[in-house]
Amino acid sequence: MAQGASPRLKRSVRWYANQDWFFALALALFVAVVVWFGRAILDFFQPSAKTLTAPALVGQTLDDAMRSADAVKLRAVVMSRQPSDRYPKDLVMRQDPAAGTQVREGRQLSLVVSSGVLIFSMPDLRYDTMREVNLDLSHNKLMLGKVRSIDSDEVPANRVVSQDPPPLSSVRLGTTVNVTLSKGGLARIRLPNFVGLTVDEARDAARRQKIHVGQVVWTPFGRWGPPRGTIVRQNPSAGATIDASDAVSWQVSAGPRETGYLVRQVHATATVPEDENAAGKAPVVRIEVRDETGTWTVYNAFAQPKQRLDFNLTVIGTAELDMYVNNELLDSTRLGVEPPVQEKQLLGPAPPSAPKPHTVR
């Protein structure tokens, strides 16, 4: 150290010389400067990653989109598949980044691919309330359209009479559904007295007055009961006032020679046939049962070809099951046969002590 250096400077130099951390820090700073300078030189002589323009992949098939991305050294990845009524299945619907965006070589392109049109059968809304309609439409992702009301003797008030599209027709997500609600019958009906009439006479009278017939119960009253087919009791009773959509039930005498009918529990099946002339439209299928209580309907709605319909039925006496497709009888199946009536049974007059016919309550 120079002779003229002050004692204070000498002490400072000796202090730094004795500090090991100072040299380590200085060495690290030197290395960092060298690395930064070397990287700057490298970047100057070697250009950065190439900038590319993202190709337009929307509308291409997935395979073509993959090849197009690979040709410009980009990486296409399917992020999701979604139904679409605009893009057929396996076509690219969206991409990110969008076509024309400047991206670096090797960048990922995220694709959304169409899974095709989602088509399903329209649910049957008939006889549903508006609350049930809204729940069904929301569950199937359908939209409620126009709602109008009409008078109806068939459907109770505030329930669906008809719908557009009809039940079981093919619909897509977001389809608008229009419904028609019932205002109820045009007027209330005062019931006449059906007791004492035959079943045929009572049915004709009910048809003329637009009265719906409900359950018909055939009851054996023994050897001295009323003649077969005579109405013994009605519910509601004569003079009662009912809505036009309500029904009246009858208890009918099975006849003096009848002591009872065979009651059968039957599991019946029916398969909807195919119709080459239907042009893809779902047919209207009606299944009716005819037994000793009369004729009653167990199914009346649209159905798909080859659809299998299953029913658990309770039939009385001789019974048959009829299938109608578009109001044309296609098939009739015998469900059971009642044993023959004892035609030679001698009835004779009723004894004075014979009990009078009574109704089952």
C-alpha positions in Angstrom: 0.0 0.0 0.0 1.3 3.5 -0.8 3.2 5.2 1.9 0.9 8.2 1.8 -2.2 6.2 2.5 -4.0 7.3 5.6 -4.3 4.9 8.5 -8.1 4.9 8.1 -8.0 3.7 4.5 -5.5 1.0 5.5 -7.9 -0.3 8.2 -10.8 -0.4 5.7 -8.8 -2.4 3.2 -7.7 -4.9 5.9 -11.3 -5.3 7.0 -12.6 -6.1 3.5 -9.7 -8.5 3.0 -10.7 -10.4 6.1 -14.4 -10.8 5.0 -14.9 -14.1 3.1 -18.6 -13.3 2.1 -17.5 -10.2 0.3 -15.5 -12.2 -2.3 -18.3 -14.8 -2.7 -20.8 -12.0 -3.4 -18.5 -10.4 -5.9 -18.0 -13.7 -7.6 -21.7 -14.4 -8.0 -22.3 -10.9 -9.4 -19.6 -11.4 -11.9 -21.0 -14.8 -13.0 -24.5 -13.3 -13.4 -23.1 -10.5 -15.6 -21.3 -13.0 -17.8 -24.4 -15.2 -18.2 -26.6 -12.3 -19.1 -24.1 -11.0 -21.6 -23.7 -14.5 -23.2 -27.5 -14.9 -23.5 -27.8 -11.5 -25.2 -25.1 -12.5 -27.7 -26.9 -15.8 -28.3 -30.3 -14.1 -28.9 -28.6 -11.7 -31.2 -27.1 -14.4 -33.5 -30.0 -17.0 -33.0 -33.6 -15.9 -33.8 -36.5 -16.7 -31.3 -39.3 -19.2 -31.9 -41.2 -18.7 -35.2 -44.5 -16.8 -35.1 -47.4 -18.5 -37.0 -50.9 -17.7 -38.0 -53.5 -20.1 -36.4 -55.3 -21.9 -39.3 -59.1 -22.1 -39.6 -60.2 -25.5 -38.2 -63.9 -24.8 -37.6 -66.0 -26.9 -40.0 -63.3 -29.5 -40.6 -63.5 -33.1 -39.5 -61.5 -33.9 -36.4 -59.0 -35.9 -38.4 -58.5 -33.1 -41.0 -58.2 -30.5 -38.2 -55.4 -32.6 -36.5 -53.5 -32.9 -39.7 -53.9 -29.2 -40.5 -52.5 -28.2 -37.1 -49.7 -30.7 -37.3 -48.7 -29.4 -40.8 -48.0 -25.9 -39.4 -46.3 -27.3 -36.3 -49.2 -26.6 -33.9 -50.8 -29.0 -31.5 -54.6 -29.6 -31.6 -56.3 -31.0 -28.5 -60.0 -31.9 -28.2 -61.3 -30.1 -25.0 -65.0 -31.2 -25.2 -67.7 -32.7 -27.3 -71.1 -31.0 -27.5 -74.4 -31.8 -29.3 -75.2 -29.5 -32.2 -78.0 -29.2 -34.8 -75.7 -27.1 -37.1 -72.5 -29.2 -37.2 -72.6 -32.9 -38.0 -70.9 -35.4 -35.8 -67.1 -35.2 -35.5 -66.9 -31.7 -37.1 -65.0 -28.9 -35.2 -67.4 -26.3 -33.8 -65.0 -23.9 -32.1 -61.3 -23.3 -31.7 -59.1 -21.3 -29.3 -57.1 -19.3 -30.3 -59.3 -18.2 -33.2 -58.3 -18.5 -36.8 -55.9 -15.7 -37.9 -54.4 -15.2 -34.4 -50.6 -14.9 -34.2 -49.2 -17.7 -32.2 -45.8 -19.2 -31.5 -44.7 -22.5 -33.1 -45.8 -25.5 -31.0 -48.8 -23.7 -29.4 -51.8 -25.7 -28.3 -55.1 -25.2 -30.2 -58.1 -26.2 -28.1 -61.0 -27.7 -30.1 -64.7 -28.2 -29.3 -66.1 -31.0 -31.5 -69.7 -31.8 -32.4 -71.3 -35.0 -31.0 -74.1 -34.7 -33.6 -77.8 -33.9 -33.3 -79.4 -35.1 -30.1 -82.8 -36.4 -31.0 -85.2 -38.0 -28.5 -88.9 -38.8 -28.2 -91.3 -36.1 -27.2 -92.8 -36.8 -23.7 -96.6 -37.2 -23.4 -98.0 -34.1 -21.7 -101.7 -34.9 -22.1 -103.7 -34.6 -18.9 -100.8 -33.0 -17.1 -101.1 -29.8 -15.1 -99.0 -26.7 -16.1 -96.7 -27.4 -13.2 -96.1 -30.9 -14.4 -95.6 -29.6 -18.0 -93.0 -27.1 -16.9 -91.1 -29.8 -14.9 -91.2 -32.2 -17.9 -90.0 -29.6 -20.4 -87.2 -28.4 -18.0 -86.0 -32.0 -17.5 -85.9 -32.6 -21.3 -84.4 -29.1 -22.0 -87.4 -28.1 -24.1 -89.0 -24.7 -24.4 -92.6 -23.8 -23.6 -94.3 -22.0 -26.5 -97.9 -20.8 -26.8 -100.5 -21.8 -24.3 -104.2 -21.6 -25.2 -107.4 -22.8 -23.6 -110.5 -24.5 -25.0 -113.7 -26.0 -23.7 -113.4 -29.8 -23.3 -115.9 -32.5 -22.1 -113.1 -35.1 -22.1 -110.3 -33.5 -20.1 -110.6 -31.9 -16.6 -110.1 -28.1 -16.3 -106.5 -26.8 -16.3 -105.0 -29.9 -17.8 -103.4 -30.5 -21.2 -105.8 -31.5 -24.0 -103.2 -31.6 -26.8 -99.7 -30.6 -27.6 -97.5 -29.7 -30.6 -95.2 -31.6 -31.3 -97.3 -34.7 -30.5 -96.2 -37.3 -28.0 -93.3 -39.7 -29.1 -92.5 -37.6 -32.1 -88.8 -36.9 -32.7 -87.6 -33.6 -31.2 -84.2 -31.9 -30.5 -82.9 -30.0 -27.5 -84.5 -26.6 -27.3 -87.6 -27.5 -29.3 -90.5 -25.2 -28.6 -93.7 -27.0 -27.4 -97.2 -25.5 -27.7 -99.9 -26.8 -25.4 -103.7 -26.5 -25.3 -105.4 -26.5 -21.8 -108.9 -27.5 -21.0 -111.4 -25.0 -19.5 -113.5 -27.9 -18.4 -116.9 -28.8 -19.8 -119.3 -26.4 -21.3 -121.8 -27.0 -18.5 -122.5 -29.1 -15.5 -124.7 -32.2 -16.0 -127.6 -33.3 -13.9 -127.6 -37.1 -13.9 -130.8 -39.0 -14.9 -132.0 -42.2 -13.2 -130.4 -45.2 -14.9 -131.6 -47.8 -12.4 -133.9 -50.3 -14.0 -132.6 -49.7 -17.6 -130.5 -52.3 -19.4 -126.9 -51.6 -19.9 -127.5 -51.0 -23.7 -130.3 -48.6 -23.0 -128.3 -46.7 -20.3 -125.2 -46.5 -22.7 -127.4 -45.0 -25.4 -128.9 -42.5 -23.0 -125.5 -41.5 -21.6 -124.2 -41.0 -25.1 -127.0 -38.7 -26.1 -126.5 -36.6 -23.0 -122.6 -36.7 -23.3 -122.2 -38.4 -20.0 -119.1 -40.5 -19.5 -119.5 -44.1 -18.3 -116.9 -45.2 -15.8 -116.8 -48.6 -14.0 -119.5 -51.2 -14.7 -119.6 -53.9 -12.1 -121.5 -57.0 -12.9 -122.9 -58.7 -9.8 -124.6 -62.0 -9.3 -127.8 -61.7 -7.2 -128.8 -65.3 -7.2 -131.6 -67.3 -8.7 -134.2 -64.6 -8.1 -132.1 -61.6 -9.0 -133.1 -59.0 -11.7 -132.7 -60.0 -15.3 -129.3 -60.0 -16.7 -128.0 -56.6 -17.8 -130.4 -54.6 -15.6 -128.8 -51.6 -13.7 -129.4 -52.0 -10.0 -127.4 -49.0 -8.7 -125.6 -46.0 -10.0 -122.9 -43.7 -8.5 -123.4 -40.7 -8.3 -127.1 -41.2 -7.7 -129.9 -39.8 -9.9 -130.3 -36.0 -9.7 -126.6 -35.3 -8.7 -124.8 -32.6 -10.7 -121.4 -33.5 -12.1 -118.8 -31.9 -14.3 -118.9 -32.9 -18.0 -115.5 -34.6 -17.6 -116.7 -36.8 -14.6 -118.1 -40.3 -15.1 -121.0 -42.3 -13.7 -120.5 -45.9 -12.5 -123.1 -48.7 -12.6 -123.8 -51.9 -10.7 -125.5 -54.4 -13.1 -127.2 -57.7 -12.4 -125.4 -60.7 -13.9 -128.7 -62.6 -14.3 -130.6 -65.2 -12.3 -128.5 -68.2 -13.6 -125.2 -66.6 -12.7 -123.5 -67.3 -9.4 -120.3 -65.5 -10.2 -117.6 -65.1 -12.8 -114.0 -66.3 -13.0 -111.7 -63.5 -12.1 -108.3 -63.7 -13.8 -105.1 -61.8 -13.2 -103.4 -61.7 -16.6 -100.0 -60.3 -17.8 -100.5 -59.3 -21.4 -98.0 -58.0 -23.9 -98.4 -56.3 -27.3 -95.7 -55.3 -29.8 -96.3 -52.3 -32.1 -95.9 -53.4 -35.7 -93.8 -51.6 -38.3 -95.5 -49.8 -41.1 -93.5 -49.1 -44.2 -95.9 -46.4 -45.3 -95.7 -44.5 -42.1 -92.7 -42.3 -43.2 -91.2 -42.3 -39.8 -94.4 -41.1 -38.0 -95.3 -42.7 -34.7 -98.7 -44.5 -35.0 -101.6 -44.0 -32.5 -102.1 -47.3 -30.7 -105.2 -48.2 -28.7 -105.5 -51.3 -26.6 -109.0 -52.4 -25.5 -110.1 -55.2 -23.2 -113.6 -56.8 -23.6 -114.9 -58.9 -20.7 -118.1 -59.5 -18.8 -118.0 -55.9 -17.4 -117.9 -54.3 -20.9 -115.2 -52.7 -23.0 -112.5 -50.6 -21.5 -109.3 -49.0 -22.8 -105.9 -49.7 -21.2 -103.7 -47.7 -23.6 -104.4 -44.9 -26.1 -101.4 -42.9 -27.2 -98.6 -42.7 -29.7 -96.1 -45.5 -29.8 -92.9 -46.3 -31.6 -92.6 -49.3 -34.1 -91.4 -52.4 -32.3 -92.2 -50.9 -29.0 -93.4 -53.5 -26.5 -96.3 -52.7 -24.3 -96.9 -54.6 -21.0 -100.1 -54.7 -18.9 -101.2 -56.4 -15.7 -104.9 -56.9 -16.1 -107.8 -58.1 -14.0 -110.5 -59.5 -16.3 -113.9 -61.0 -15.5 -115.2 -64.1 -17.3 -114.7 -64.4 -21.1 -112.2 -61.7 -22.1 -110.3 -60.6 -25.2 -107.6 -58.0 -25.8 -107.8 -56.0 -29.1 -105.0 -53.8 -30.6 -106.0 -50.9 -32.9 -103.3 -49.0 -34.8 -104.5 -45.8 -36.3 -108.1 -46.9 -35.5 -107.6 -50.2 -37.5 -108.0 -53.5 -35.6 -104.8 -55.4 -36.2 -104.9 -58.2 -33.6 -107.3 -59.8 -31.1 -106.1 -62.1 -28.3 -108.3 -64.3 -26.1 -107.5 -63.9 -22.4 -109.9 -66.4 -20.9 -113.2 -68.2 -21.4 -116.1 -68.3 -18.9 -117.7 -71.8 -18.4 -121.2 -72.2 -20.1 -124.3 -71.0 -18.3 -126.5 -73.8 -16.8 -129.3 -73.4 -19.3 -131.4 -76.3 -18.0 -131.5 -74.9 -14.4 -135.2 -74.6 -13.4 -135.8 -71.2 -11.8 -139.5 -71.1 -10.9 -141.1 -68.4 -8.9 -139.2 -66.9 -6.0 -140.4 -68.2 -2.5 -142.1 -65.7 -0.2 -139.1 -65.8 2.1 -136.5 -65.2 -0.6 -134.3 -62.2 0.1 -134.7 -59.2 -2.1 -131.7 -58.2 -4.3 -129.3 -55.9 -2.5 -126.6 -53.7 -3.7 -122.9 -53.9 -2.8 -121.8 -50.6 -1.1 
